[in-house]
Each structure stands twice: as structure tokens, then as C-alpha cells.
Amino acid sequence: MAKEQKSASDGVNRAKLYQLALFPLNNGATNVYFVLILSYVAQFGSSVLMLGMFASIMVTVMRVFDAITDPIIGALMDRTSTKIGKFRPFMIIGSAIMAVSVILLYVCTPLIPESMMWLRYVAFIVVYAIWVIGYTFQTSVTRAGQTVLTNDPNQRPLFTIFNTVGSMLGMGVMQFLIPMIKNQYNILGEDGAVLVSGYARPELYRIITPIGIAVSVLLTILAIIGIAEKDRPEFYGLGGGKQEKVKMSEYVEIIKHNKPMQRLMVAGAGCKLALAIATNTTVLLALYGIMMGNYDSLYLPMMIMGYVFAVPFFLLSVRTSQKLGQKASLTRYVSVALISYVGVLALLILSNVNNPSMMLSFPFNGGGSINLYTVLFIIFFGLGYGAYYATADMPIPMVADCSDYETYRSGKYIPGIMGTLFSLVDKLVSSLAQTLVAFLFLIFAGLSDLPTDATPFTPGIKVAVIVMFCVIPMLAWIATLWAMKGYKLTGAKMKEIQQVNSERKQGIASGMTLDEAMKQWPGEDL
């Protein structure tokens, strides 16, 4: 109670520690489905439903559909006010829609007989589209809800680390469990080689579906607890319930003048594209299973090492954000990732499937002994992965800065549309990921279907993996650094913005109109 009174007296909205820790679990809840659907649905559609390349194409089409629905749902969120707040209804509805639709997709569609393939196509499209709507409902809250949680420049960077912990609880659990479960469904030949991958068997998806739903629902409940006390009108912008409605026609004009948001869209899209391609299931299957010869002995150790390397970068990035601002932190550690991946790129070019000393090797699950190549790969990959994983979600709290800047600039509180416009570009770019994966395997390796760990090695597969695992992420990071060069919401500027917004809010609470407060404490275009 004393902390809340202090916040009210100095005009800063601060969150309690449990709120900072729990609300970001909403991102973990949706990232469960990021793995369950976006990482595996193309394999499921191609190998289980026998839809071929159509499944990969639909991943891109639905990602575009997802992006288009974002601003619509964001505008709806800005106009929403219920007895349980502005944000919690979208979390509850989104979670319910996703749970039902993923059951229909992964459990029910394989029951459609092959003699009715047209119905498989229709069901795949319709159910996937319904899932997208639910996904947009809940993901929109992660960005928009930050604005009511805290505006303290020292607290907001903490959202990144708690958000990443939540993401790891959702995404990490699924990334860890699914390959282990998948191995139980591999069909092996007499020599132990994989004849049919577990990813091509419907039984796998019947097991991972209820697991994913249970994890996501639990994280959603915890996130709702985290935002419950803050999801009230007094925390909405400058005047709470007095905020004027924003017309749809005004949104284009708002974004046109919000230059920091424009640059953040480029940076966020670059970070997401790098993450989506470099962690794509098929790319990792090709890297560890085909290029390096032993997916089972390499995938989990490398994933765990990546997380271990990420921990110090999370701590460093938060400290940098608190001292110098989130822009400085993002640019610093994206630069580290870019430099480190020069080493990863060189090592992958030098790799040789016929020379064990020039391949990754661990002493378990049929692997060999650790060699110099493996040590160097761990160092370069660990530094690069740790740095970019720590920054991958950093644009999310920066959206809240851009939303607060819009309130400072125009007096309008529109966190829903600000967050979803950011994710629109984010998703349009990352929607290229799965189609790009399928397209590059087709171009470089001549594969009409996505490769599995049973696919034999070819030089074309090596080229495709190098391009997707290294080159594309490196280009995305270069775009991020370019965008951040002109981004003006530094740590010092955000403190000034929060002070002006606080003075306006106090003035409005004392009886001033919004126009009077804007004239008394004017903002500026950056």
C-alpha cells in the first residue's frame, strides 16, 4: 500500500514485483502455440494430412491474415471497457479459441479419410483461420497491457527479462518435450536408421496437443492474476474513462507522425524474422540431423547451451536498458550477435559431412567425442544466440514507450492499435519464414517436400541451411541496427515524456480538460 501511495504522489505508475513477473507469462502462453502451430503445422499438413507444399504456403497466407486482423482487434481493444477491464476479456477469449481450434486441427482433421481430400484442405484452412483469430486476441494484450502495468523507466526494462522467462516456460517447454516425444514415434529400420519420422505420424500430435493446451492455460491464468489490479480505467492514459475515442480514419495519420514506431516496426520485424528462421524446426532438423548426422544427440544439447548463454545477456541487457535506455541495449547486443555469427557462418561453410573432425559431435546418443570444431561452434553460436535471444523480445516493451510517446505527442491513449500495428509488420515479415524455408529447400536442394531427419545429405541442403541459419538472420540484424540509428526514444527522452504525461494526468484529475492540459504541457514530434 505504501508503494502504491508513493507512486501516486510522484506521478509514476509502478508495478509490484509479482505483477511484473506474472503478466509477461501471457507471452509464454501464446508462445506455446507459436511452437505447437507455427513450428509444426507445415510438417503436420505435409506429412500427416498429405497436403504437400500447400501446407507451407498456407502458413504464410494465414500469417498474413493474422497480421491483417491485428489492427482490427487492436482498435476493438481500445474501445473495450468491461467489468473485468480492457485486456482480460481478450486473454480469456483468445485462450479458449486457440484451445478448441488446435484440438480440431491436430486431433480431428487426421480422421478425415483420404478419399475426402477436399475436406482435409477445407478443414485445414478454416480451423487454422479460427486459431489465428484467437492467437491475435491474446497476443495483442502482451504489447498493449504493458502501458497500464508500469511506466517507470527503471521497471519497464524488467519486462524484457520476465517476458523472456515466460517465453521460455512456454516455448522452451514445448521445444524440449516435442522432440523427445517425437523419438518415441520414429519408425526405424533394422540398421537403426529412421524410416518414418515421428513428425509424420498423427499419434504425435494427439499427445502434444493436450500438453500444449494445459501449459498455455496455466500461464494465461497466472498472467490474468498479474494484470488484474492494473486493468482499471484510472490507469488508461491521461484521463482514464475521459479519454476521447479515436476514429478509424485517424490511425493512419497517427502512425504517419509517430516516427519512433515506424523505426521500431523495422527493428522488431528484423528480430522476429531472425528468430523465426534460425529456430525453425525444419532448418534445425536439416542442420543437426542431415548436415551433422545426428539430430538426437545435437538438438537438445545445443538448445540448452543457447539458453545457458542467454542468461548473462539477459542480465546485461536489463542493466544497459536501465542506465542508457532500451535503444542502447538493443543495438549493443544485436551487434554482438551479428559479429558472433560471422564465426558461425565460417564454421558451417567449412563443415564436411565426410570428415568427423569438421562436424558437431557430442559423446552420447551415438555421437562421437567433442572436437575442436564443436568447441568453436559452441563459443560463436552461444555468444550469438545468447545475445540475439536476449534482444528478440526487447521491441515488445519498446512498443509501450512508443504508445506513451503517442500520448505525449497527441494526447491519445491507443495501446491496442499501437501494439497491433507493430505486430502487423512483425507478422507480415515473419510470415515469410515458413514459405521461405520451403522455397529455399526447393531452390537449393530440389526438395518438393520439407526434409526430415530421414532425408539424405546433399550439397544443396548445406547451402540452404547456411542461408537460413546464418545469412538471413545477419541481414535482419543489419536492418535492425539501421532502423535504431534514427530512433529518438532514448532513456533520457522517455523520462522527460513520462514527466510531461504525469503532469497532464494530474491536471486533468484536478478539473482541466484534455485540450487545456495539452496546451499547458505541450509535446513535440520526434
C-alpha positions in Angstrom: 0.0 0.0 0.0 2.8 2.4 0.8 4.4 1.7 -2.5 1.2 2.5 -4.3 0.8 5.8 -2.4 4.3 6.7 -3.3 3.6 6.0 -7.0 0.5 8.2 -6.8 2.4 11.1 -5.2 5.3 11.3 -7.7 3.1 10.6 -10.7 4.8 7.4 -11.7 2.8 4.2 -12.2 4.8 1.4 -10.7 4.0 -2.3 -10.7 4.5 -4.8 -7.8 7.1 -7.5 -8.3 4.6 -10.2 -8.7 2.8 -8.2 -11.4 6.0 -7.7 -13.3 6.7 -11.4 -13.1 3.2 -12.8 -13.9 1.8 -10.6 -16.6 4.5 -11.4 -19.2 3.5 -15.1 -18.8 0.8 -14.1 -21.3 3.5 -14.1 -24.0 4.6 -17.5 -22.7 1.0 -18.8 -23.1 0.9 -17.7 -26.7 4.4 -18.9 -27.4 3.3 -22.4 -26.6 1.2 -22.2 -29.7 4.0 -20.4 -31.6 5.9 -23.7 -31.3 2.9 -26.1 -31.4 1.3 -24.5 -34.5 3.8 -22.2 -36.3 6.8 -24.6 -35.9 5.0 -27.8 -36.7 1.8 -27.2 -38.7 3.7 -27.2 -42.0 5.2 -30.6 -41.1 1.8 -31.8 -39.9 0.0 -30.6 -43.1 2.6 -32.0 -45.4 3.4 -35.4 -43.8 0.2 -36.3 -41.9 -2.6 -34.7 -43.9 -0.6 -35.3 -47.2 -1.2 -31.7 -48.4 2.4 -31.3 -49.6 3.7 -27.7 -50.3 0.2 -26.4 -49.8 0.7 -26.6 -46.0 3.8 -24.3 -46.1 2.0 -21.9 -48.4 -1.0 -21.7 -46.1 1.3 -21.0 -43.1 2.3 -17.8 -44.9 -1.2 -17.0 -46.0 -2.5 -17.4 -42.5 0.3 -15.4 -41.1 -0.7 -12.5 -43.4 -4.3 -13.0 -42.3 -3.1 -12.8 -38.7 -1.3 -9.5 -39.5 -4.4 -8.1 -41.2 -6.7 -8.9 -38.2 -4.2 -7.3 -35.7 -5.2 -3.6 -36.3 -8.9 -4.5 -36.3 -8.7 -6.3 -32.9 -6.4 -3.5 -31.6 -9.0 -0.9 -32.4 -11.6 -3.1 -30.8 -9.4 -3.3 -27.7 -9.0 0.4 -27.5 -12.8 0.8 -27.4 -13.4 -2.0 -24.9 -14.4 -1.4 -21.3 -16.0 -4.2 -19.3 -16.4 -5.1 -15.6 -13.3 -7.1 -15.8 -11.3 -4.5 -17.6 -10.0 -3.8 -21.1 -7.4 -6.5 -21.5 -8.6 -9.6 -19.6 -11.5 -10.4 -21.8 -9.2 -10.7 -24.8 -6.9 -13.0 -22.9 -9.8 -15.3 -21.9 -11.5 -15.4 -25.3 -8.2 -15.8 -27.1 -7.1 -18.7 -24.9 -10.4 -20.5 -25.4 -10.5 -20.1 -29.2 -6.9 -21.5 -29.5 -7.5 -24.5 -27.3 -10.6 -25.6 -29.2 -9.2 -24.9 -32.7 -5.9 -26.8 -32.0 -7.9 -29.8 -30.9 -9.9 -29.7 -34.1 -6.7 -29.2 -36.2 -4.4 -31.8 -34.8 -6.8 -34.4 -33.4 -9.8 -34.3 -35.7 -8.6 -33.4 -39.2 -6.5 -36.6 -39.5 -9.7 -38.6 -39.0 -10.9 -37.3 -42.4 -10.4 -40.2 -44.9 -8.0 -39.8 -47.8 -11.0 -40.4 -50.1 -12.2 -36.9 -49.0 -9.0 -34.9 -49.5 -11.0 -31.8 -50.5 -12.4 -31.8 -47.0 -8.9 -32.0 -45.5 -8.0 -28.9 -47.4 -11.1 -27.0 -46.4 -10.8 -28.1 -42.7 -7.1 -27.2 -42.6 -7.9 -23.7 -43.9 -11.0 -23.0 -41.8 -9.7 -24.3 -38.5 -6.3 -22.6 -39.0 -8.0 -19.3 -39.6 -10.1 -19.6 -36.5 -7.0 -20.4 -34.5 -5.3 -17.2 -35.9 -8.2 -15.0 -34.6 -7.8 -16.5 -31.1 -4.0 -16.1 -31.3 -4.4 -12.4 -32.3 -6.8 -11.8 -29.4 -4.3 -13.0 -26.8 -1.0 -11.8 -28.3 -2.4 -8.3 -28.7 -2.7 -7.9 -24.9 1.1 -8.6 -24.3 2.1 -5.3 -26.0 -0.9 -3.2 -25.1 -1.2 -4.2 -21.5 2.3 -3.0 -20.6 1.1 0.6 -20.7 -1.1 0.0 -17.6 1.4 -2.2 -15.8 4.2 0.4 -15.3 5.6 3.5 -16.9 8.7 3.6 -14.6 11.8 3.8 -16.8 13.6 1.6 -14.3 10.9 -1.1 -14.2 9.9 -1.3 -17.9 13.2 -2.9 -19.0 12.5 -5.7 -16.5 9.5 -6.6 -18.6 12.0 -7.9 -21.2 13.6 -10.4 -18.8 10.3 -11.6 -17.3 8.8 -11.8 -20.7 11.7 -14.0 -21.8 11.3 -16.2 -18.8 7.6 -16.5 -19.6 8.5 -17.3 -23.2 11.0 -19.9 -22.2 8.4 -21.5 -19.9 6.0 -21.7 -22.9 8.2 -22.1 -25.9 11.1 -23.8 -24.2 9.0 -26.5 -22.6 7.4 -27.4 -25.9 10.8 -27.2 -27.8 12.2 -29.6 -25.2 9.3 -32.1 -24.9 8.2 -32.4 -28.5 11.5 -33.8 -30.0 11.7 -36.3 -27.1 8.1 -37.4 -27.7 8.7 -37.5 -31.4 11.5 -40.0 -31.0 9.1 -42.5 -29.4 7.1 -42.5 -32.7 10.0 -42.8 -35.1 9.8 -46.0 -37.3 13.3 -47.4 -37.5 14.9 -49.8 -40.0 16.9 -52.9 -39.0 20.1 -50.8 -39.0 18.5 -48.2 -36.7 18.1 -45.6 -39.4 14.9 -43.5 -39.3 12.5 -44.8 -42.0 9.5 -42.7 -41.0 9.9 -39.6 -38.8 7.7 -39.2 -35.7 6.7 -35.8 -37.2 4.9 -37.7 -40.0 2.7 -39.7 -37.6 -0.7 -38.4 -36.3 -0.2 -40.1 -32.9 2.5 -37.5 -32.0 0.1 -34.6 -32.4 -2.6 -36.3 -30.3 -0.1 -36.4 -27.5 1.4 -32.9 -27.7 -1.9 -31.1 -28.2 -3.3 -31.6 -24.6 0.2 -30.9 -23.2 0.4 -27.6 -25.0 -3.1 -26.6 -24.1 -2.5 -27.3 -20.4 0.7 -25.3 -20.3 -0.9 -22.4 -22.1 -4.0 -22.2 -20.0 -1.9 -22.3 -16.8 0.3 -19.4 -18.0 -2.8 -17.5 -19.1 -4.4 -17.8 -15.6 -1.2 -16.5 -14.0 -0.9 -13.6 -16.4 -4.5 -12.6 -15.7 -3.7 -12.5 -12.0 -0.7 -10.3 -12.8 -2.7 -7.6 -14.6 -5.9 -7.8 -12.6 -5.2 -4.8 -10.3 -4.0 -2.6 -13.1 -6.7 -3.4 -15.7 -8.8 -0.4 -14.5 -9.8 3.0 -16.1 -7.6 5.1 -13.8 -4.5 3.5 -15.4 -5.7 4.2 -19.0 -3.7 7.1 -20.5 -4.1 10.6 -19.2 -7.8 10.6 -18.2 -8.9 7.1 -17.8 -12.6 6.9 -18.7 -12.4 10.5 -20.0 -10.2 9.5 -23.0 -11.7 10.5 -26.3 -12.5 7.9 -28.8 -10.1 7.6 -31.8 -11.7 7.3 -35.2 -10.5 4.6 -37.5 -9.6 7.3 -40.1 -7.2 8.8 -37.6 -5.0 5.8 -37.2 -3.1 6.2 -40.5 -2.3 9.8 -39.6 -1.2 8.8 -36.1 1.3 6.3 -37.4 2.5 8.7 -40.1 3.6 11.1 -37.4 4.9 8.5 -34.9 8.4 8.1 -36.4 9.8 6.0 -33.5 7.0 3.4 -34.1 7.9 3.3 -37.7 11.6 2.5 -36.9 10.6 0.1 -34.2 8.5 -1.8 -36.7 11.6 -2.4 -38.9 13.7 -3.4 -35.9 11.0 -5.7 -34.4 10.4 -7.4 -37.8 14.1 -7.9 -38.3 14.5 -9.5 -34.8 11.4 -11.7 -35.3 12.5 -12.9 -38.8 15.9 -13.8 -37.5 14.4 -15.8 -34.6 11.7 -17.5 -36.8 14.1 -18.7 -39.5 17.1 -19.7 -37.3 14.8 -21.6 -34.8 12.6 -23.2 -37.5 12.1 -26.9 -36.8 12.9 -27.9 -40.4 16.0 -25.8 -40.5 17.3 -27.3 -37.3 16.4 -30.8 -38.5 18.5 -30.2 -41.6 21.4 -28.7 -39.7 21.7 -31.2 -36.8 20.2 -34.3 -38.5 21.3 -34.1 -42.1 24.4 -31.8 -42.2 25.8 -33.0 -38.8 24.4 -36.5 -38.9 22.8 -37.0 -35.5 19.8 -34.9 -34.7 19.0 -36.8 -31.5 22.5 -36.1 -29.9 22.8 -32.5 -31.0 19.4 -30.7 -31.0 18.7 -30.7 -27.2 22.3 -30.0 -26.0 22.6 -27.1 -28.4 19.2 -25.7 -27.4 20.1 -25.9 -23.7 23.5 -24.3 -24.3 21.8 -21.5 -26.2 19.6 -20.8 -23.1 22.6 -21.0 -20.8 24.5 -18.4 -22.8 21.3 -16.2 -22.9 21.2 -15.8 -19.1 24.1 -13.4 -18.7 23.0 -11.4 -21.8 19.5 -11.0 -20.2 21.1 -9.6 -17.1 23.4 -7.3 -19.1 20.6 -6.1 -21.4 18.4 -5.1 -18.4 21.2 -3.2 -16.7 22.1 -1.4 -20.0 18.4 -0.6 -20.6 18.1 0.9 -17.1 21.2 3.0 -17.4 21.2 4.0 -21.1 17.7 3.2 -22.4 16.3 0.3 -24.3 17.6 1.6 -27.7 21.2 1.4 -26.5 20.6 -2.1 -25.1 19.0 -3.4 -28.3 21.7 -2.0 -30.6 24.6 -3.2 -28.4 23.6 -6.8 -28.2 22.3 -7.2 -31.7 25.8 -6.0 -32.7 27.3 -8.8 -30.6 25.0 -11.4 -32.3 26.0 -10.1 -35.8 29.7 -10.3 -35.1 29.4 -13.7 -33.4 27.5 -15.2 -36.3 30.4 -14.3 -38.7 32.2 -17.2 -36.9 29.1 -19.5 -37.1 28.9 -18.8 -40.8 32.6 -19.6 -41.4 32.3 -22.9 -39.5 29.2 -24.0 -41.4 30.9 -23.3 -44.7 33.9 -25.3 -43.6 31.8 -28.3 -42.3 32.3 -31.6 -44.1 29.9 -34.5 -43.8 32.7 -36.9 -44.7 35.1 -35.6 -42.1 34.0 -36.2 -38.5 36.6 -33.6 -37.2 34.7 -30.9 -39.2 31.3 -31.7 -37.8 29.5 -31.2 -34.5 30.0 -34.1 -32.1 28.9 -35.0 -28.5 29.7 -38.2 -26.6 26.2 -39.6 -26.2 23.2 -40.9 -28.2 25.5 -42.5 -30.7 27.7 -39.4 -31.1 31.5 -39.3 -31.1 33.8 -37.2 -28.8 33.9 -33.4 -28.6 36.3 -32.0 -31.1 37.8 -28.5 -31.7 35.1 -27.7 -34.3 32.4 -28.4 -31.7 34.2 -26.1 -29.2 34.5 -23.2 -31.6 30.9 -23.7 -32.8 29.6 -23.6 -29.2 31.5 -20.4 -28.5 30.4 -18.5 -31.6 26.9 -19.9 -31.6 26.5 -19.5 -27.8 27.5 -15.8 -27.9 25.4 -15.1 -30.9 22.3 -17.0 -29.8 22.6 -15.7 -26.3 22.8 -12.1 -27.5 20.0 -12.2 -30.0 17.7 -14.3 -27.9 18.1 -11.7 -25.1 17.1 -9.0 -27.6 14.5 -10.9 -29.6 11.6 -9.7 -27.5 13.1 -6.4 -26.5 11.0 -4.5 -29.1 7.9 -5.5 -27.1 8.4 -3.2 -24.1 9.6 -0.6 -26.5 6.1 -0.6 -28.0 4.9 0.7 -24.7 7.4 3.5 -25.0 6.0 4.4 -28.4 2.5 4.3 -27.0 3.4 6.6 -24.2 5.1 8.9 -26.8 1.9 9.0 -28.8 0.0 10.1 -25.6 2.7 12.7 -25.1 2.6 13.8 -28.8 -1.2 13.9 -29.4 -2.9 13.1 -26.0 -4.4 9.9 -27.4 -4.3 6.6 -25.5 -4.4 3.9 -28.0 -2.2 1.0 -26.8 -4.3 -1.6 -28.7 -3.8 -0.1 -32.1 -0.1 0.8 -31.3 0.7 -2.7 -30.3 -1.2 -4.4 -33.1 0.2 -2.1 -35.8 3.7 -3.0 -34.7 2.8 -6.7 -34.8 1.2 -6.3 -38.2 4.5 -5.5 -39.8 6.2 -8.0 -37.5 3.9 -10.8 -38.7 3.9 -9.8 -42.3 7.7 -10.2 -42.3 7.9 -13.3 -40.2 5.1 -14.8 -42.3 7.8 -15.2 -44.9 9.7 -17.6 -42.6 7.9 -20.9 -43.3 7.4 -20.3 -47.0 11.0 -19.1 -47.4 12.2 -22.3 -45.7 10.2 -24.4 -48.1 11.2 -22.2 -51.1 14.9 -22.3 -50.3 14.9 -26.0 -49.8 13.2 -26.3 -53.2 15.6 -23.9 -55.0 18.9 -25.1 -53.5 18.2 -28.8 -52.8 15.4 -29.5 -55.2 13.1 -30.8 -52.5 9.4 -30.6 -53.2 8.5 -31.7 -49.6 10.1 -30.4 -46.4 13.1 -32.5 -45.4 13.1 -34.7 -42.2 15.9 -36.4 -40.3 15.5 -39.3 -42.8 16.4 -37.2 -45.8 19.9 -37.9 -47.2 22.6 -35.2 -47.3 23.2 -33.2 -50.4 25.3 -30.1 -51.1 22.2 -28.2 -51.8 20.8 -28.8 -48.4 24.0 -27.4 -46.9 23.7 -24.2 -48.9 20.0 -23.8 -47.9 20.9 -24.3 -44.2 23.7 -21.8 -44.3 21.5 -19.2 -45.9 18.6 -19.7 -43.5 20.6 -20.3 -40.3 23.1 -17.5 -40.8 22.8 -15.2 -43.7 19.1 -14.2 -43.4 19.4 -13.5 -39.6 22.6 -11.5 -40.2 20.8 -9.4 -42.8 17.9 -8.9 -40.4 20.2 -7.7 -37.7 21.8 -5.2 -40.1 18.3 -3.8 -40.8 17.6 -3.6 -37.1 20.8 -1.6 -36.5 19.9 0.8 -39.4 16.4 1.4 -38.0 17.7 2.1 -34.5 20.2 4.7 -35.7 17.4 7.2 -36.1 15.2 6.1 -33.1 15.0 9.0 -30.7 13.3 7.5 -27.7 16.4 7.3 -25.6 16.4 6.6 -21.9 16.6 10.4 -21.1 13.9 11.3 -23.5 11.5 8.7 -22.0 12.0 10.2 -18.5 11.0 13.6 -19.9 8.0 12.1 -21.7 6.7 10.3 -18.6 7.1 13.5 -16.6 5.0 15.5 -19.0 2.3 12.9 -19.2 2.2 12.7 -15.4 1.8 16.4 -15.1 -1.1 16.4 -17.6 -2.8 13.5 -15.8 -2.7 15.3 -12.5 -4.0 18.5 -14.2 -6.9 16.6 -15.7 -7.6 14.9 -12.4 -7.8 18.4 -10.9 -10.5 19.5 -13.4 -8.6 20.6 -16.5 -9.8 19.4 -20.0 -7.5 17.4 -22.2 -7.0 20.4 -24.5 -6.1 22.6 -21.6 -3.6 20.1 -20.3 -2.1 19.7 -23.8 -1.6 23.4 -24.1 -0.2 23.7 -20.5 2.3 20.9 -21.1 2.8 20.6 -24.9 4.6 17.7 -26.5 6.6 17.6 -29.7 7.1 15.4 -32.8 10.4 13.5 -32.8 
